[in-house]
Amino acid sequence: KATVAGVVLGDLVAMTAAMLGAGAVLLASAQLFLALRVAGGLYLVWLGIRTWRTRGQQWTVRDAGDANPRRVFGESFAVTATNPKSIAFFVAFVPQFVDPAAPWLPQTALLILTFVVLGGLNALAYGWLAGRARGVLARPTAQRRVAQGSSAVLVAGGAAVIATAGAHA
């Protein structure tokens, strides 16, 4: 529940900021966008290294009461709300659905609401699937393998973002 709430609020903040022009300012400043891409890439590498070092133990929740809902909410909110690719996506994709001849605010509010609801439903579906896989993922061997695979993907993704950051500036 806390993860879904964080994702929904993060989507709401990111999309609202994008639609209010923060995304346009970000895209207009190549140096700021480059710095954010590199920082994002470094963050992914750091997450990958952290995941590798914990060997999947960060996913061990013996009881739902073990997870701190405020921390889970805060992390999912921060990751979702500050994702520069989401902001860029909103700026690039959403305007094609806005009719310049119609009032801007009602259209934008409807687009934001629609995206946030769909994003929340998507997060709920992922949560449900994760719950179904909980038995398999409770095994230490499975946790290590998932952590190793996740680590590799995170580090590779971060490295790719950093390597290509200059090409997109």
C-alpha positions in Angstrom: 0.0 0.0 0.0 2.8 2.4 0.9 4.6 1.7 -2.4 1.5 2.3 -4.4 0.7 5.5 -2.6 4.3 6.7 -3.1 4.2 5.9 -6.8 0.8 7.6 -7.3 1.9 10.8 -5.4 5.2 10.8 -7.3 3.4 10.5 -10.6 1.1 13.3 -9.6 4.0 15.6 -8.7 6.1 14.7 -11.7 3.3 15.1 -14.2 2.0 18.3 -12.7 5.5 19.8 -12.6 6.1 18.7 -16.2 2.8 20.2 -17.3 3.5 23.4 -15.5 6.7 23.9 -17.4 9.4 22.4 -15.2 10.0 19.8 -17.9 10.3 22.4 -20.6 12.9 24.3 -18.5 14.8 21.1 -17.9 14.8 20.2 -21.5 15.8 23.8 -22.5 18.9 23.6 -20.3 21.2 21.0 -21.8 23.7 21.4 -19.0 21.2 20.8 -16.3 19.7 17.8 -18.2 23.2 16.4 -18.6 23.9 16.8 -14.9 20.7 15.1 -14.0 21.3 12.2 -16.4 24.8 11.6 -15.0 23.5 11.9 -11.4 20.7 9.5 -12.3 23.2 7.1 -13.9 25.5 7.2 -10.8 22.4 6.6 -8.6 21.6 3.5 -10.6 25.1 2.2 -10.3 25.0 2.9 -6.5 21.7 1.0 -6.2 23.2 -1.9 -8.2 26.3 -2.1 -5.9 24.1 -1.8 -2.8 21.8 -4.6 -4.1 24.8 -6.8 -4.9 26.2 -6.3 -1.4 23.0 -7.1 0.4 22.6 -10.3 -1.6 18.8 -9.8 -1.6 18.5 -9.4 2.1 16.8 -6.0 1.7 13.8 -7.9 0.3 13.4 -10.1 3.4 10.3 -9.1 5.2 9.2 -11.7 7.7 6.0 -9.9 8.5 4.3 -7.0 6.8 4.8 -5.1 10.1 8.6 -5.3 9.6 8.5 -2.8 6.7 8.5 0.8 7.7 5.6 2.3 5.7 6.9 5.8 5.9 10.3 4.7 4.5 8.7 2.6 1.8 6.4 5.5 0.8 9.2 8.0 0.9 11.5 5.9 -1.3 8.9 5.1 -3.9 7.7 8.7 -4.0 11.3 10.1 -4.4 12.2 7.7 -7.1 8.9 8.3 -9.0 8.7 12.1 -8.6 12.4 12.8 -9.5 12.7 10.6 -12.5 13.9 13.0 -15.3 12.9 10.5 -18.0 9.3 10.6 -16.7 9.3 14.4 -16.8 10.8 14.3 -20.3 8.2 11.7 -21.4 5.3 13.9 -20.1 6.6 17.0 -21.8 7.1 15.1 -25.1 4.0 12.9 -25.1 1.2 14.6 -23.3 1.0 17.9 -25.3 -0.2 16.0 -28.4 -3.5 15.3 -26.5 -4.1 19.0 -25.6 -6.3 20.9 -27.9 -5.0 24.5 -28.1 -8.5 25.8 -28.9 -10.0 24.4 -25.7 -9.3 25.6 -22.1 -5.9 24.3 -21.0 -6.6 23.6 -17.3 -9.5 21.2 -17.6 -7.7 19.2 -20.3 -4.4 19.0 -18.3 -6.2 18.1 -15.1 -8.0 15.2 -16.9 -4.8 14.0 -18.5 -3.0 14.1 -15.1 -5.8 12.3 -13.4 -6.0 9.6 -16.1 -2.3 8.9 -16.0 -2.1 8.8 -12.2 -5.1 6.4 -11.9 -3.6 4.1 -14.6 -0.1 4.3 -12.9 -1.7 3.4 -9.6 -3.5 0.4 -11.1 -0.2 -0.6 -12.7 1.6 -0.4 -9.3 -1.2 -2.4 -7.7 -0.8 -5.1 -10.3 2.9 -5.3 -9.8 2.3 -5.5 -6.0 -0.2 -8.3 -6.5 2.2 -10.3 -8.7 5.0 -9.8 -6.2 2.8 -11.1 -3.4 2.1 -14.2 -5.5 5.8 -14.8 -6.0 6.6 -14.2 -2.3 7.0 -17.9 -1.5 9.6 -18.5 -4.2 11.5 -15.3 -3.4 11.6 -16.1 0.3 14.3 -18.7 -0.4 17.9 -17.3 0.2 19.1 -18.8 -3.1 16.4 -17.1 -5.1 17.0 -13.9 -3.3 20.7 -14.0 -4.2 20.0 -14.8 -7.8 17.4 -12.0 -8.1 19.8 -9.6 -6.4 22.7 -10.5 -8.7 20.5 -10.2 -11.8 19.0 -6.9 -10.5 22.5 -5.6 -9.7 23.8 -6.4 -13.1 20.8 -4.6 -14.8 21.1 -1.6 -12.5 24.8 -1.2 -13.0 24.6 -1.7 -16.8 21.7 0.7 -17.0 23.5 3.3 -15.0 26.7 2.9 -17.0 24.7 3.2 -20.3 23.0 6.4 -19.0 26.4 7.9 -18.1 28.0 6.7 -21.3 25.3 8.2 -23.5 24.7 11.4 -21.4 27.0 13.5 -23.5 25.4 12.3 -26.8 22.0 13.7 -25.7 23.3 17.0 -24.3 
